[in-house]
Amino acid sequence: MFNMAFTMPGVSVSSAALSASRHLLCLAVWALIIGKADSQNLVTDDVVVVEGEVATISCRVKNNDDSVIQLLNPSRQTIYFRDVRPLKDNRFQLVNFSSSELRVSLSNVSLVDEGRYVCQLYTDPPQEAFATITVLVPPETPTIDANKDIVSDGEDVEFTCSTTGSKPAAEIKWLKGDQEIQESTGKVEEDPREEKLFNVTSKLVLKVSYRDDGLPVTCQVEHPAVKELQTMKDLQAQRYLDVQFKPQVKITPSYPQGLMREGDTLELVCTANGKPQPKLTWQRLDDEIPDRAILTDNLVIESLNKTDNGTYRCKAFNDVGESYADYVLFVYDAPTTTPPPTTTTTTTTIPTISEGPNLGCCKGETSQEQATPPTTEPSVHDSRAGTEVPRSVDHAVIGGVVAVVVFAILCLLIVLGRYFARHKGTYFTHEAKGADDAADADTAIINAEGGQNNSDEKKEYFI
């Protein structure tokens, strides 16, 4: 080689300068290529698909200058080169091809199709964009079990719900009726059939009451694939509560309504709610039920009278237990058509005793009493029987008794007064002693011991 140098007036160029010029030219060309590649933006999107469904991959280019677009699988095998499919997998189908997009569909997606797919643009250097396919596997239909088929009121029952083969792991929600229950425990395990799948188990312990009888307990599975497929009803299981409880008894008087009176017909209806269905019996506390009573589940007593008063009990029993309700019967007098007296007038004559040796006439003093009408105190309601027990005082009877007593006392006073008036001032002497044996009046006077000579022996007695 020759080391040449060109000489011009005032200018001198060497080979080193030419080398530097070539280097600058190469840098300019490379920068132009890079700028052109950056202007062609290659983009794609991740895909989430349910197992068995169709996944679509779209490779899109902005400002393409007719560069070649191709799609590769996670193993870097070419699926489509422009609109040609080198890969022999009929599940891949061309949806759209243009200078700006290559769109390919993958049908019947399975777990083996998961991975990172490559969109590639042949530029210098080539551009790449990645689309990740995620496959969702819905869980299988759940199953629900209980440790007791029949439970009694107040007992605990444990439910177990299981679902298998889901990706990602499913979530289990519990409901009693329409109410969600949070108190549950869950466990997640890998499915031994497939390492990417999961099995889920959840347990729920419930304390039940008689009000829960017949309510459904629902085990509901929630999963992203479920929302996609809209198969919520296919991923739940139910079990109905079968709760046994002792009877609850109630007595209702069907007829008559209100007070029970003599001659009425009483009908008591006994209702009992329990599981199993309870049996009913009637009894009367501290006495026998009247012979004329008709006994079924109800109690009917015709022609009521006061001997029927008492407490009647309806008892119900089943395999769980027994209970009862009481009804207190109080029979009132039959209604009368005679109105009660409103005013009572009593006239009493009180005699006076005249003084003197002879029985005098009686002077009467008349007085009148105006009796107030009998009043009745408010009745006391018996809450057990639904009847009223009267509490009243008959003032007319009391007034009559007092009048009789006063009249008897007055009669006794009159008799005593007449007796004392008759014997007042009576004297006994011996002036006529011996007169009874004389033959005539002269002899009587002569023989009398009460003469002047015997006047000092005169005695006087007063009774």
C-alpha positions in Angstrom: 0.0 0.0 0.0 1.0 3.4 -0.6 0.9 6.2 1.9 -0.4 8.9 -0.3 -0.8 12.5 0.5 -2.5 15.0 -1.7 -1.1 18.5 -1.8 -3.1 21.4 -2.7 -2.3 25.0 -2.2 -2.8 25.5 1.5 -4.4 22.1 2.1 -2.9 18.7 3.2 -5.0 15.4 3.7 -3.5 12.2 5.2 -4.9 8.6 5.3 -5.6 8.9 9.0 -8.1 11.6 8.3 -9.9 9.4 5.8 -10.2 6.6 8.3 -11.8 8.9 10.8 -14.3 10.1 8.2 -15.3 6.5 7.4 -15.9 5.8 11.1 -18.2 8.8 11.4 -20.2 7.7 8.3 -20.8 4.3 9.8 -22.1 5.8 13.0 -24.5 8.0 11.1 -25.9 5.0 9.2 -26.3 2.9 12.3 -28.1 5.7 14.1 -30.5 6.0 11.1 -31.3 2.2 11.3 -31.9 2.3 15.1 -34.2 5.3 14.7 -36.2 3.6 12.1 -36.6 0.4 14.3 -37.7 2.5 17.3 -40.4 4.1 15.2 -42.0 0.6 14.6 -43.5 -0.1 18.0 -44.4 -3.9 18.5 -47.0 -4.5 21.2 -49.1 -7.5 22.4 -51.3 -8.4 25.5 -51.4 -11.1 28.1 -54.3 -13.6 27.8 -56.3 -15.3 30.6 -58.5 -18.1 29.4 -60.6 -20.8 31.0 -59.5 -24.4 30.2 -61.3 -25.6 27.1 -62.0 -22.1 25.8 -60.3 -20.1 23.0 -57.3 -17.9 23.5 -56.5 -15.1 21.0 -53.0 -13.6 20.6 -52.6 -10.3 18.8 -49.2 -9.0 17.6 -49.6 -5.3 16.6 -47.1 -2.9 14.9 -47.3 0.8 14.6 -45.6 2.5 11.6 -44.6 -0.8 9.9 -42.5 -0.5 6.8 -43.5 -4.0 5.6 -41.2 -5.8 8.0 -42.1 -9.4 8.6 -44.2 -10.4 11.7 -44.2 -13.9 13.1 -45.5 -15.7 16.2 -43.5 -18.2 18.3 -44.7 -20.6 21.0 -43.0 -20.9 24.5 -40.6 -23.4 23.0 -39.5 -20.9 20.3 -41.2 -22.8 17.5 -42.8 -20.7 14.8 -46.5 -20.8 14.8 -47.1 -18.3 12.1 -44.7 -16.6 9.7 -46.7 -13.8 8.1 -49.8 -15.7 7.1 -48.2 -19.1 6.8 -48.4 -21.7 9.6 -45.3 -23.9 9.7 -46.5 -25.6 13.0 -48.8 -28.6 12.4 -51.3 -27.9 15.2 -54.8 -27.4 13.8 -55.9 -25.7 17.0 -54.0 -22.5 15.9 -56.0 -20.5 13.3 -55.2 -17.3 11.6 -57.8 -14.7 12.5 -56.2 -11.6 10.8 -53.1 -10.7 8.9 -52.0 -7.3 7.7 -48.9 -5.0 7.7 -49.9 -3.9 11.2 -51.3 -7.0 12.9 -50.9 -10.7 13.1 -53.8 -12.3 15.1 -54.0 -16.0 15.9 -56.5 -18.0 17.9 -55.8 -21.1 20.0 -58.9 -23.3 20.6 -59.5 -25.9 23.3 -56.8 -24.5 25.6 -55.3 -26.8 28.2 -52.7 -26.5 31.0 -49.9 -27.5 28.6 -50.6 -24.4 26.5 -49.7 -22.1 29.4 -46.5 -20.0 28.9 -44.9 -17.0 27.2 -45.6 -16.6 23.5 -43.3 -14.4 21.4 -44.4 -11.8 18.8 -41.3 -11.0 16.6 -40.7 -8.2 14.0 -37.9 -8.7 11.6 -36.1 -5.5 11.7 -32.4 -4.9 12.2 -32.0 -5.7 15.0 -35.3 -7.8 15.4 -37.9 -6.6 17.9 -39.8 -8.9 20.3 -42.9 -8.6 22.5 -44.2 -11.3 24.9 -47.8 -12.5 25.5 -48.4 -14.8 28.6 -51.2 -17.2 28.4 -52.7 -18.1 31.8 -55.2 -21.0 32.0 -57.9 -21.1 34.6 -59.3 -24.5 35.7 -62.7 -24.4 37.3 -63.3 -26.6 40.4 -65.4 -29.6 40.3 -68.9 -29.7 41.8 -68.6 -29.5 45.6 -69.9 -32.2 48.0 -71.3 -31.5 51.4 -71.5 -33.9 54.4 -72.7 -33.6 58.0 -71.8 -35.6 61.1 -75.5 -35.9 62.0 -78.5 -36.5 59.9 -81.0 -35.5 62.6 -80.1 -33.0 65.3 -82.0 -31.9 68.4 -82.7 -28.3 69.5 -79.6 -26.7 71.0 -77.1 -29.3 69.6 -74.1 -28.8 67.4 -73.7 -30.2 63.9 -70.6 -30.1 61.8 -70.7 -29.7 58.0 -67.8 -30.5 55.6 -67.6 -29.1 52.0 -65.0 -30.3 49.5 -64.1 -29.4 46.0 -61.2 -30.6 43.8 -59.1 -29.8 40.7 -59.1 -26.0 40.6 -56.5 -23.5 39.4 -56.0 -21.3 41.3 -57.3 -22.7 44.6 -61.1 -22.1 45.0 -62.7 -20.3 47.9 -65.7 -21.7 49.8 -68.5 -19.6 51.3 -71.2 -20.8 53.7 -74.8 -19.7 54.0 -77.6 -20.7 56.3 -80.8 -19.7 54.5 -79.9 -16.3 53.0 -77.4 -15.4 55.8 -73.7 -15.7 55.2 -71.7 -17.4 58.0 -68.1 -16.5 58.6 -67.1 -19.0 61.3 -65.5 -21.7 59.1 -62.1 -23.3 58.7 -60.5 -24.2 55.4 -57.6 -26.3 54.1 -55.9 -26.2 50.6 -53.9 -29.1 49.2 -52.2 -29.8 45.9 -54.1 -32.2 43.7 -52.2 -35.5 43.4 -53.4 -35.9 39.8 -51.9 -32.6 38.6 -49.3 -30.5 40.3 -50.8 -27.3 39.1 -54.3 -28.0 40.5 -55.6 -27.7 44.1 -58.1 -29.4 46.4 -60.0 -27.3 49.0 -61.9 -28.5 52.1 -63.9 -26.3 54.5 -65.6 -27.2 57.8 -68.5 -25.4 59.6 -69.9 -26.0 63.1 -73.4 -24.8 63.7 -75.5 -24.7 67.0 -79.0 -25.1 65.7 -82.4 -24.2 67.2 -85.9 -25.3 66.5 -86.3 -22.2 64.3 -83.6 -23.6 61.9 -85.7 -26.7 61.0 -86.0 -26.9 57.2 -83.4 -24.2 56.5 -80.9 -25.0 53.8 -77.1 -24.9 54.6 -75.3 -24.0 51.4 -71.7 -24.6 50.5 -70.9 -22.2 47.6 -67.6 -22.2 45.7 -66.1 -19.0 44.3 -63.5 -19.0 41.6 -62.4 -16.7 38.8 -63.3 -19.4 36.2 -66.8 -19.6 37.7 -67.4 -15.9 37.0 -66.2 -16.4 33.5 -68.4 -19.4 32.8 -71.3 -18.0 34.8 -72.0 -21.4 36.3 -72.6 -20.3 39.9 -75.5 -22.7 40.5 -73.4 -25.6 39.3 -70.8 -25.0 41.9 -72.8 -25.2 45.1 -74.2 -27.9 47.4 -77.0 -27.8 49.9 -78.1 -29.7 52.9 -81.4 -29.1 54.8 -81.5 -29.0 58.5 -83.6 -31.6 60.2 -84.1 -30.3 63.8 -86.2 -32.2 66.3 -87.6 -30.2 69.3 -90.1 -30.7 72.1 -93.6 -29.4 71.8 -94.8 -25.8 72.3 -98.3 -25.9 73.6 -101.1 -23.2 73.5 -104.7 -23.3 74.7 -107.3 -21.1 73.0 -110.9 -20.9 74.1 -113.0 -21.2 70.9 -116.4 -20.8 72.4 -117.8 -18.8 74.1 -116.0 -15.6 73.9 -115.8 -13.7 77.1 -117.2 -14.8 80.5 -118.2 -18.4 81.1 -121.7 -18.7 82.6 -123.8 -21.6 83.8 -125.4 -23.4 81.0 -122.8 -22.4 78.4 -120.9 -24.9 76.3 -117.1 -24.5 76.6 -114.7 -25.5 73.8 -110.9 -25.3 74.4 -108.6 -25.8 71.4 -105.1 -27.2 72.1 -102.4 -26.7 69.5 -98.9 -28.1 69.8 -95.9 -27.5 67.5 -93.1 -30.0 67.8 -91.0 -32.5 65.8 -91.8 -35.4 65.7 -95.5 -34.6 65.7 -96.5 -34.5 69.4 -99.5 -36.4 71.0 -102.0 -34.5 73.2 -103.7 -35.4 76.5 -106.1 -33.5 78.8 -106.3 -33.6 82.5 -107.9 -31.6 85.3 -105.7 -30.7 88.2 -106.9 -31.8 91.7 -110.1 -33.3 90.3 -111.6 -35.5 87.5 -112.7 -34.2 84.2 -116.5 -34.1 84.1 -118.1 -37.2 82.6 -120.1 -35.2 80.1 -116.9 -33.7 78.6 -115.9 -34.7 75.1 -112.2 -35.3 74.7 -110.3 -35.1 71.4 -107.3 -32.9 70.7 -109.8 -30.3 71.9 -111.9 -30.2 75.1 -115.7 -29.6 75.0 -117.8 -29.3 78.2 -121.6 -28.8 77.8 -124.0 -27.2 80.3 -121.3 -25.6 82.4 -121.9 -25.2 86.1 -119.8 -24.1 89.1 -118.7 -27.6 89.9 -116.7 -27.5 86.7 -114.5 -24.7 88.0 -110.8 -25.7 88.1 -107.6 -25.8 86.1 -107.5 -27.8 82.9 -104.1 -28.9 81.5 -103.3 -29.8 77.9 -100.1 -31.9 77.8 -98.1 -32.6 74.6 -95.1 -35.0 74.3 -92.8 -36.6 71.7 -89.5 -38.3 71.6 -87.6 -35.1 72.5 -89.6 -34.1 75.6 -92.9 -32.9 76.9 -94.6 -29.6 77.8 -98.0 -28.3 78.8 -100.3 -25.3 79.0 -103.0 -24.6 81.7 -106.4 -23.0 81.5 -108.3 -21.8 84.6 -112.1 -22.1 84.3 -114.4 -19.9 86.4 -118.1 -20.2 85.8 -120.3 -17.2 86.6 -124.0 -17.2 87.4 -126.5 -17.5 84.6 -127.7 -14.0 83.5 -131.0 -12.9 85.1 -133.8 -10.7 83.6 -134.8 -9.1 86.9 -133.0 -5.8 87.4 -131.2 -5.4 90.7 -132.8 -3.0 93.3 -131.5 0.5 93.3 -133.0 1.9 96.6 -134.1 0.2 99.8 -136.1 2.0 102.5 -136.3 0.5 106.0 -138.7 1.9 108.7 -138.0 1.0 112.4 -140.4 1.8 115.4 -138.7 2.2 118.8 -141.3 2.1 121.7 -140.8 4.1 124.9 -141.8 3.0 128.5 -144.1 5.3 130.6 -143.4 5.5 134.3 -146.1 4.8 136.8 -147.8 1.9 138.6 -149.9 1.1 135.6 -148.8 0.0 132.1 -148.9 3.1 129.9 -149.2 3.4 126.2 -146.3 3.2 123.9 -145.0 6.2 122.0 -143.3 5.3 118.7 -140.4 7.1 117.2 -140.1 6.5 113.5 -136.8 6.8 111.5 -136.1 6.1 107.9 -132.8 5.0 106.4 -132.0 5.6 102.8 -129.9 2.6 101.7 -127.4 3.1 98.9 -127.6 0.7 96.0 -125.2 -2.2 96.2 -121.9 -1.5 94.5 -119.5 -4.0 92.9 -115.8 -3.6 93.1 -113.7 -3.9 90.0 -113.1 -7.5 89.0 -109.7 -9.1 89.1 -108.6 -10.5 85.8 -107.2 -14.0 85.8 -104.5 -14.1 83.2 -104.2 -17.8 83.1 -107.8 -18.5 82.2 -108.9 -15.4 80.5 -111.8 -15.0 82.9 -112.8 -12.5 85.6 -113.3 -13.3 89.3 -115.9 -11.0 90.9 -115.2 -9.3 94.3 -118.5 -7.6 95.5 -120.2 -6.8 98.8 -124.1 -7.0 99.1 -124.8 -4.0 101.3 -128.6 -4.7 101.3 -128.1 -8.1 103.0 -125.9 -6.5 105.6 -128.5 -3.8 106.2 -131.3 -6.3 106.6 -129.3 -8.3 109.2 -128.6 -5.2 111.2 -132.3 -4.2 111.2 -133.4 -7.6 112.5 -130.8 -7.5 115.3 -132.0 -4.0 116.3 -135.7 -5.0 116.2 -135.0 -8.0 118.5 -133.2 -5.8 121.0 -136.1 -3.4 121.0 -138.6 -6.1 121.7 -136.5 -7.4 124.6 -136.4 -3.9 126.1 -140.2 -3.6 125.8 -140.8 -6.9 127.6 -138.4 -6.0 130.4 -140.0 -2.5 130.8 -143.5 -3.9 131.2 -142.3 -6.4 133.8 -140.6 -3.8 136.0 -143.6 -1.4 135.7 -146.1 -4.0 136.9 -144.2 -4.8 140.2 -143.2 -1.3 141.1 -144.4 -0.2 144.8 -145.9 -3.6 145.9 -145.9 -4.1 149.8 -146.7 -7.2 151.9 -148.0 -6.7 155.6 -149.6 -8.8 158.4 -152.6 -6.5 159.0 -155.1 -9.0 157.8 -153.4 -12.1 159.2 -156.0 -14.6 160.5 -159.0 -13.0 158.7 -159.3 -16.0 156.5 -160.3 -18.2 159.6 -163.0 -15.8 161.0 -166.7 -16.6 160.6 -167.6 -13.0 160.0 -166.1 -9.5 159.7 -166.4 -8.7 163.5 -164.6 -11.9 164.5 -161.9 -11.1 161.9 -161.3 -7.7 163.4 -161.1 -9.2 166.9 -158.8 -12.0 166.0 -156.6 -9.9 163.8 -152.9 -9.8 164.8 -152.5 -6.5 163.3 -154.5 -4.6 165.9 -153.4 -1.6 167.8 -151.8 -3.7 170.5 -149.6 -5.5 168.0 -148.6 -2.6 165.9 -145.0 -2.7 166.9 -144.7 -6.2 165.4 -145.8 -5.0 161.9 -143.2 -5.9 159.2 -142.9 -4.6 155.7 -141.3 -6.3 152.7 -140.4 -4.8 149.4 -139.6 -6.7 146.4 
